[in-house]
Amino acid sequence: MKFQGYIRPDGKLGIRNKILIVALDECCDGLAKRIAEGHRDVVVLTNHYTCMLGGNEETFYQMVGICANPNVAAVLVLAMGCGSILISHFVDHAKKCGKPIESINCIEVGGTKKSIALGREKLEKLIEYAQQVPRREGTAADLFVGIKCGGSDTSSGIASNPSVGKAADILYELGATTVAGELIELMGCEEQIQRRAISPEVAADIAAASDNELKRWNVDGAPVESMSIGNCIGGLTTIEEKSFGALHKTGSAPIQGFLQISNSGIDHPDKPGFYLSDVSHLCGGAGTNFAALGVQVVMWTSGAAGFDNELVPVIKVSGNKDLINDDVDVDATGIMDGSDSAARVGQRIVDKVEAVCNGEPTATEGFGSSFLTLYQKDVRVEQLLRLKYPHCPMGC
């Protein structure tokens, strides 16, 4: 596997060359979008939670992590200037990745119109920088690939998930790094997952994180359905059926570690291989979770729903012949009638990963990208549930 990647100051390779505008508070969302108007490769990330930092550190660290994502060339940061997230504090953290980062304090600049005008000036300079970024040849060892499912149906566990699992195993053998999340989708598979951990410590981290996720989504008196209406209409009958189908997409490689996203920061892989994480099962939030971890591309299985992300291209795989359409990148329907195999489809997925890394757009890239949803676990609920995090015995 070879591709031409954009060289970042930290030595990582991007497969896209985006400019990121970060609105540190929702009051700047409109300004950020005005500044970005007319520029296809400029992406806006807005913190819609609150400009108050206390209890909001998970969002802070996600935004910093997204700035460092290899698909981002440079960053423009906006803040109204009256919130608790100091723009200087954020920039100090974000600059550690070595990229050019410009910032605007809207109150100091003198209001909305002046901030937009200055933002456009700064953006043009960042775009000019991005156009000069050198490239070099990369291999699978330079890739960090996310694994996700959504819109699951009966074809998912039989066709698309096993195919992505085979692709994940091929990427593992090639020296890539891969990561899956959505622990709530793996309920009932804990033993199978923990047996793949490379050490008792990693197994314990996975067990603790899985227990936390179960408690979050099954609070007494306020349970959340893990089986959506779409899952049921698609033919899934039990959560066990859905979970074991979802398990297939993780492949069979040993689990090197658990990557945690929390108020204490974001874990990053320290060596190649397959990892688990607490990336959300919610698709939009998962996209930004993956981006914050540093993932460059996502393999996404589905009954045929079309999900994409503006920063991290999403390769969509489906085995549902009744719903397959031009949103799908890799057709796995042959597995359902026995004319194809998961191994062959898995290789086609890897070939598609290589093509996308070389600049080929995914089926919906640039058309149907979801909002960059910053999903944060509610710190108050976390405390009320007395959750304890991996690597942090007393809670974070």
MARMIGU-542147 format. One record per residue (C-alpha): residue in three letters; x, y, z. Coordinates in Angstrom, 3 decimals, always signed. Example, Ala and Ser with C-alpha at 12.3 -4.5 7.8 and 13.67 -1.06 7.14 Angstrom:
<sites>
SITE gulum c1 c2 c3
SITE ala +12.300 -4.500 +7.800
SITE ser +13.670 -1.060 +7.140
</sites>
This chain:
<sites>
SITE gulum c1 c2 c3
SITE met +0.000 +0.000 +0.000
SITE lys +1.367 +3.407 -1.017
SITE phe -0.086 +6.911 -1.084
SITE gln +1.053 +10.507 -1.430
SITE gly +0.465 +12.243 +1.909
SITE tyr +0.729 +15.819 +3.136
SITE ile +3.681 +16.178 +5.528
SITE arg +2.809 +17.713 +8.903
SITE pro +5.297 +19.308 +11.308
SITE asp +4.964 +16.369 +13.724
SITE gly +5.957 +13.942 +10.940
SITE lys +2.471 +12.505 +10.378
SITE leu +0.869 +12.323 +6.935
SITE gly -2.501 +13.764 +6.016
SITE ile -4.657 +12.303 +3.257
SITE arg -6.573 +15.583 +2.977
SITE asn -5.337 +19.176 +3.285
SITE lys -8.031 +21.079 +5.169
SITE ile -8.044 +24.432 +6.940
SITE leu -9.894 +24.226 +10.258
SITE ile -11.778 +27.142 +11.792
SITE val -12.508 +26.532 +15.473
SITE ala -15.259 +28.567 +17.149
SITE leu -14.441 +28.189 +20.836
SITE asp -17.955 +29.273 +21.755
SITE glu -21.257 +29.030 +19.895
SITE cys -21.539 +32.829 +19.745
SITE cys -18.809 +32.729 +17.074
SITE asp -20.459 +30.059 +14.940
SITE gly -21.982 +32.540 +12.484
SITE leu -18.710 +34.442 +12.163
SITE ala -16.790 +31.248 +11.493
SITE lys -19.233 +30.200 +8.767
SITE arg -19.077 +33.657 +7.141
SITE ile -15.284 +33.528 +7.086
SITE ala -15.348 +30.044 +5.546
SITE glu -17.870 +30.931 +2.795
SITE gly -16.737 +30.005 -0.700
SITE his -13.851 +27.768 +0.399
SITE arg -14.504 +24.050 -0.109
SITE asp -11.549 +22.828 +1.929
SITE val -12.250 +25.046 +4.934
SITE val -14.088 +23.274 +7.756
SITE val -15.838 +24.866 +10.755
SITE leu -15.832 +23.207 +14.176
SITE thr -18.067 +24.879 +16.764
SITE asn -18.262 +24.239 +20.499
SITE his -22.021 +24.275 +21.076
SITE tyr -21.781 +23.139 +24.701
SITE thr -20.713 +26.174 +26.653
SITE cys -17.915 +28.709 +26.785
SITE met -17.461 +27.825 +30.489
SITE leu -14.461 +25.515 +30.852
SITE gly -15.212 +23.876 +34.200
SITE gly -16.529 +20.378 +33.522
SITE asn -16.050 +20.943 +29.797
SITE glu -12.441 +19.793 +29.510
SITE glu -13.338 +16.758 +27.395
SITE thr -14.618 +19.081 +24.676
SITE phe -11.531 +21.280 +25.071
SITE tyr -9.197 +18.316 +24.547
SITE gln -11.248 +17.076 +21.593
SITE met -10.947 +20.446 +19.865
SITE val -7.198 +20.469 +20.497
SITE gly -6.946 +16.917 +19.172
SITE ile -8.868 +17.812 +16.019
SITE cys -6.444 +20.686 +15.370
SITE ala -3.626 +18.102 +15.476
SITE asn -5.394 +15.681 +13.107
SITE pro -3.107 +14.937 +10.126
SITE asn -5.845 +15.931 +7.655
SITE val -5.669 +19.515 +8.983
SITE ala -2.998 +21.796 +7.492
SITE ala -3.590 +24.946 +9.559
SITE val -6.042 +26.419 +12.052
SITE leu -7.905 +29.669 +12.674
SITE val -9.338 +30.007 +16.195
SITE leu -12.210 +32.368 +17.068
SITE ala -13.489 +33.340 +20.500
SITE met -15.943 +36.036 +21.484
SITE gly -13.609 +37.017 +24.299
SITE cys -15.954 +36.871 +27.276
SITE gly -15.946 +33.134 +27.935
SITE ser -13.918 +30.973 +30.279
SITE ile -12.042 +29.198 +27.483
SITE leu -9.181 +31.646 +27.051
SITE ile -8.092 +31.795 +23.438
SITE ser -4.449 +32.054 +24.494
SITE his -4.780 +28.904 +26.622
SITE phe -6.342 +26.984 +23.748
SITE val -3.756 +28.167 +21.215
SITE asp -0.904 +27.195 +23.557
SITE his -2.235 +23.619 +23.629
SITE ala -3.090 +23.473 +19.929
SITE lys +0.322 +24.787 +18.836
SITE lys +2.063 +21.730 +20.240
SITE cys +1.373 +19.955 +16.929
SITE gly +3.569 +22.549 +15.197
SITE lys +0.996 +23.786 +12.659
SITE pro +0.341 +27.450 +11.822
SITE ile -2.433 +28.673 +14.100
SITE glu -4.022 +32.113 +13.877
SITE ser -6.506 +33.503 +16.397
SITE ile -9.077 +36.271 +16.772
SITE asn -10.611 +37.674 +19.955
SITE cys -13.788 +39.250 +18.575
SITE ile -14.330 +41.757 +21.390
SITE glu -10.731 +42.970 +21.197
SITE val -10.905 +43.284 +17.400
SITE gly -13.961 +45.511 +17.666
SITE gly -17.018 +43.444 +16.825
SITE thr -18.566 +41.098 +14.296
SITE lys -17.858 +42.800 +10.955
SITE lys -14.254 +43.624 +11.798
SITE ser -13.696 +40.088 +13.051
SITE ile -15.057 +38.613 +9.809
SITE ala -12.863 +40.899 +7.702
SITE leu -9.762 +40.068 +9.733
SITE gly -10.681 +36.390 +9.701
SITE arg -10.820 +36.380 +5.909
SITE glu -7.388 +38.002 +5.732
SITE lys -5.901 +35.433 +8.079
SITE leu -7.659 +32.597 +6.262
SITE glu -6.140 +33.582 +2.917
SITE lys -2.660 +33.385 +4.451
SITE leu -3.400 +29.940 +5.886
SITE ile -4.743 +28.742 +2.533
SITE glu -1.565 +29.999 +0.847
SITE tyr +0.486 +28.039 +3.401
SITE ala -1.592 +24.876 +2.832
SITE gln -1.030 +25.081 -0.916
SITE gln +2.740 +24.922 -0.318
SITE val +2.707 +21.909 +2.037
SITE pro +5.173 +19.292 +0.718
SITE arg +4.175 +15.680 +0.160
SITE arg +5.903 +12.336 +0.464
SITE glu +5.078 +8.723 -0.169
SITE gly +3.437 +6.934 +2.713
SITE thr +2.632 +3.322 +3.483
SITE ala +0.148 +1.500 +5.698
SITE ala +2.471 +2.236 +8.626
SITE asp +1.502 +5.929 +8.266
SITE leu -2.237 +5.214 +8.531
SITE phe -4.601 +5.392 +11.484
SITE val -7.994 +3.974 +10.433
SITE gly -11.290 +4.149 +12.332
SITE ile -13.901 +1.359 +12.305
SITE lys -17.604 +2.120 +12.810
SITE cys -21.063 +0.732 +12.053
SITE gly -24.441 +2.426 +11.707
SITE gly -27.896 +1.653 +10.358
SITE ser -27.261 -2.020 +11.124
SITE asp -29.569 -4.697 +9.712
SITE thr -29.411 -8.439 +9.078
SITE ser -26.920 -7.943 +6.234
SITE ser -24.517 -6.075 +8.514
SITE gly -23.510 -9.024 +10.693
SITE ile -23.367 -11.390 +7.702
SITE ala -21.744 -9.239 +5.014
SITE ser -20.457 -5.710 +5.682
SITE asn -19.161 -6.178 +9.246
SITE pro -17.189 -9.384 +8.522
SITE ser -15.774 -7.735 +5.385
SITE val -14.521 -4.722 +7.328
SITE gly -13.154 -7.138 +9.943
SITE lys -11.143 -8.853 +7.190
SITE ala -9.970 -5.443 +5.949
SITE ala -8.924 -4.516 +9.505
SITE asp -6.880 -7.718 +9.746
SITE ile -5.202 -7.030 +6.383
SITE leu -4.332 -3.499 +7.497
SITE tyr -2.949 -4.930 +10.746
SITE glu -0.677 -7.275 +8.787
SITE leu +0.475 -4.340 +6.631
SITE gly +1.516 -2.398 +9.743
SITE ala -1.339 +0.094 +10.022
SITE thr -3.044 +1.256 +13.213
SITE thr -6.805 +0.734 +13.544
SITE val -9.355 +1.619 +16.215
SITE ala -12.989 +0.744 +16.935
SITE gly -15.293 +2.246 +19.540
SITE glu -19.023 +2.211 +20.343
SITE leu -18.703 -0.089 +23.357
SITE ile -22.455 -0.040 +23.914
SITE glu -22.779 -1.912 +20.602
SITE leu -20.644 -4.756 +22.010
SITE met -22.842 -5.647 +24.984
SITE gly -22.627 -9.397 +25.530
SITE cys -19.278 -9.671 +23.723
SITE glu -17.119 -8.606 +26.660
SITE glu -15.455 -11.983 +27.122
SITE gln -14.572 -12.321 +23.444
SITE ile -13.123 -8.806 +23.376
SITE gln -11.142 -9.114 +26.605
SITE arg -9.566 -12.410 +25.466
SITE arg -7.926 -10.484 +22.626
SITE ala -6.209 -8.013 +24.970
SITE ile -2.409 -8.252 +24.938
SITE ser -2.218 -8.038 +28.737
SITE pro -4.378 -8.296 +31.876
SITE glu -4.036 -4.534 +32.271
SITE val -5.526 -3.863 +28.832
SITE ala -8.310 -6.373 +29.520
SITE ala -9.087 -4.577 +32.789
SITE asp -9.218 -1.199 +31.015
SITE ile -11.662 -2.600 +28.465
SITE ala -13.826 -4.143 +31.189
SITE ala -13.960 -0.880 +33.164
SITE ala -14.774 +1.200 +30.091
SITE ser -17.486 -1.242 +28.968
SITE asp -19.071 -1.165 +32.423
SITE asn -19.029 +2.648 +32.383
SITE glu -20.751 +2.786 +29.003
SITE leu -23.445 +0.348 +30.090
SITE lys -24.183 +2.486 +33.167
SITE arg -24.338 +5.700 +31.107
SITE trp -26.944 +4.381 +28.691
SITE asn -29.036 +2.378 +31.163
SITE val -29.667 +4.788 +34.023
SITE asp -32.566 +3.572 +36.190
SITE gly -35.758 +5.249 +35.032
SITE ala -34.147 +6.662 +31.901
SITE pro -32.870 +3.784 +29.763
SITE val -31.879 +4.445 +26.163
SITE glu -32.712 +2.031 +23.373
SITE ser -29.645 +0.358 +21.893
SITE met -31.852 -1.209 +19.220
SITE ser -33.153 +1.531 +16.951
SITE ile -36.351 +1.289 +14.926
SITE gly -34.190 +1.039 +11.823
SITE asn -32.348 -1.966 +13.291
SITE cys -35.642 -3.742 +13.927
SITE ile -37.148 -2.917 +10.530
SITE gly -33.886 -4.175 +9.044
SITE gly -34.523 -7.584 +10.593
SITE leu -32.467 -7.591 +13.795
SITE thr -34.406 -9.233 +16.614
SITE thr -32.220 -9.005 +19.755
SITE ile -29.410 -6.886 +21.129
SITE glu -27.239 -10.032 +21.190
SITE glu -27.761 -10.483 +17.457
SITE lys -26.774 -6.870 +16.855
SITE ser -23.777 -7.031 +19.197
SITE phe -22.235 -10.178 +17.739
SITE gly -22.749 -8.748 +14.267
SITE ala -20.947 -5.577 +15.347
SITE leu -18.134 -7.635 +16.875
SITE his -17.248 -9.007 +13.419
SITE lys -16.130 -5.590 +12.185
SITE thr -13.269 -5.524 +14.716
SITE gly -11.488 -8.439 +13.029
SITE ser -9.314 -10.838 +14.990
SITE ala -6.088 -8.927 +15.747
SITE pro -4.813 -8.590 +19.348
SITE ile -5.995 -5.457 +21.155
SITE gln -2.971 -3.291 +21.947
SITE gly -4.711 -0.914 +24.339
SITE phe -7.725 +1.214 +25.187
SITE leu -7.814 +4.825 +23.950
SITE gln -9.782 +6.981 +26.355
SITE ile -11.434 +10.344 +25.680
SITE ser -12.142 +12.142 +28.953
SITE asn -11.773 +15.332 +30.978
SITE ser -8.171 +14.292 +31.626
SITE gly -7.220 +14.278 +27.949
SITE ile -7.114 +11.958 +24.954
SITE asp -5.052 +8.800 +24.667
SITE his -3.130 +8.122 +21.465
SITE pro -1.657 +4.841 +20.227
SITE asp +2.007 +4.338 +21.093
SITE lys +2.593 +1.569 +18.535
SITE pro +0.842 +0.092 +15.473
SITE gly -1.962 -2.435 +15.859
SITE phe -5.645 -2.636 +16.722
SITE tyr -7.130 -0.597 +19.596
SITE leu -10.474 -0.144 +21.297
SITE ser -11.700 +3.262 +22.419
SITE asp -14.709 +4.997 +23.906
SITE val -15.590 +6.615 +20.577
SITE ser -19.352 +7.197 +20.680
SITE his -21.834 +4.952 +18.859
SITE leu -23.602 +8.152 +17.747
SITE cys -22.444 +8.683 +14.165
SITE gly -21.844 +12.444 +14.111
SITE gly -20.139 +12.397 +17.502
SITE ala -18.093 +9.377 +16.454
SITE gly -16.733 +11.295 +13.468
SITE thr -15.307 +14.036 +15.679
SITE asn -14.160 +11.506 +18.296
SITE phe -12.182 +9.732 +15.569
SITE ala -10.792 +13.030 +14.277
SITE ala -9.651 +13.961 +17.805
SITE leu -7.837 +10.629 +18.153
SITE gly -5.949 +11.406 +14.930
SITE val -7.711 +9.020 +12.543
SITE gln -7.299 +9.895 +8.836
SITE val -10.035 +7.680 +7.338
SITE val -12.977 +5.594 +8.593
SITE met -14.371 +2.248 +7.382
SITE trp -18.128 +2.368 +8.057
SITE thr -20.581 -0.486 +7.675
SITE ser -24.301 -0.046 +7.157
SITE gly -27.532 -1.329 +5.731
SITE ala -27.025 +1.539 +3.235
SITE ala -27.277 +4.820 +5.129
SITE gly -24.948 +7.570 +3.876
SITE phe -22.720 +9.110 +6.541
SITE asp -19.604 +11.188 +5.914
SITE asn -17.402 +13.619 +7.805
SITE glu -15.807 +16.824 +6.539
SITE leu -12.402 +16.132 +8.082
SITE val -12.148 +12.346 +8.000
SITE pro -13.398 +10.621 +4.804
SITE val -15.797 +7.725 +5.454
SITE ile -15.693 +4.592 +3.267
SITE lys -19.168 +3.050 +3.329
SITE val -19.688 -0.714 +2.979
SITE ser -23.103 -2.362 +2.593
SITE gly -24.494 -5.828 +1.945
SITE asn -28.166 -4.868 +1.625
SITE lys -29.192 -5.298 -2.038
SITE asp -32.603 -3.678 -1.455
SITE leu -31.169 -0.429 -0.117
SITE ile -27.777 -0.156 -1.794
SITE asn -27.359 +3.086 -3.728
SITE asp -24.681 +5.500 -4.937
SITE asp -23.838 +6.459 -1.336
SITE val -22.047 +3.122 -0.958
SITE asp -18.330 +2.809 -1.715
SITE val -17.939 -0.969 -1.478
SITE asp -20.699 -3.431 -2.431
SITE ala -20.775 -6.518 -0.193
SITE thr -24.143 -7.849 -1.426
SITE gly -22.529 -10.866 -3.101
SITE ile -21.847 -12.360 +0.321
SITE met -25.581 -12.587 +0.962
SITE asp -26.199 -14.828 -2.056
SITE gly -22.940 -16.762 -1.823
SITE ser -21.343 -15.289 -4.950
SITE asp -18.689 -13.401 -2.976
SITE ser -16.724 -13.780 +0.255
SITE ala -15.776 -11.564 +3.181
SITE ala -12.099 -12.092 +2.335
SITE arg -12.513 -10.801 -1.232
SITE val -14.677 -7.861 -0.170
SITE gly -12.188 -7.115 +2.621
SITE gln -9.396 -6.811 +0.070
SITE arg -11.557 -4.477 -2.040
SITE ile -12.096 -2.325 +1.043
SITE val -8.332 -2.112 +1.585
SITE asp -7.922 -1.168 -2.090
SITE lys -10.525 +1.557 -1.584
SITE val -8.672 +2.821 +1.510
SITE glu -5.539 +3.159 -0.635
SITE ala -7.457 +4.982 -3.377
SITE val -9.082 +7.400 -0.909
SITE cys -5.687 +8.059 +0.692
SITE asn -4.430 +8.982 -2.772
SITE gly -7.155 +11.600 -3.139
SITE glu -10.100 +9.684 -4.607
SITE pro -13.276 +11.058 -2.974
SITE thr -15.635 +8.730 -1.162
SITE ala -19.117 +8.307 -2.637
SITE thr -20.579 +11.189 -0.610
SITE glu -17.468 +13.229 +0.202
SITE gly -18.198 +16.912 -0.285
SITE phe -21.952 +16.316 -0.523
SITE gly -23.540 +14.752 +2.549
SITE ser -21.099 +15.342 +5.375
SITE ser -22.646 +15.407 +8.839
SITE phe -22.280 +18.315 +11.253
SITE leu -19.041 +18.152 +13.253
SITE thr -20.795 +17.139 +16.450
SITE leu -18.680 +17.557 +19.577
SITE tyr -20.072 +14.769 +21.729
SITE gln -19.180 +15.046 +25.413
SITE lys -20.075 +12.737 +28.265
SITE asp -22.029 +14.658 +30.919
SITE val -19.555 +15.192 +33.756
SITE arg -22.356 +15.615 +36.313
SITE val -23.943 +12.282 +35.392
SITE glu -20.499 +10.678 +35.433
SITE gln -20.045 +11.803 +39.039
SITE leu -23.548 +10.758 +40.092
SITE leu -22.937 +7.288 +38.622
SITE arg -19.552 +7.171 +40.407
SITE leu -17.808 +5.971 +37.269
SITE lys -14.129 +5.097 +37.392
SITE tyr -12.020 +5.434 +34.295
SITE pro -9.219 +3.243 +32.983
SITE his -5.828 +4.697 +34.006
SITE cys -7.615 +6.799 +36.636
SITE pro -8.754 +4.632 +39.609
SITE met -10.256 +7.529 +41.568
SITE gly -12.216 +8.864 +38.588
SITE cys -11.311 +11.804 +36.354
</sites>
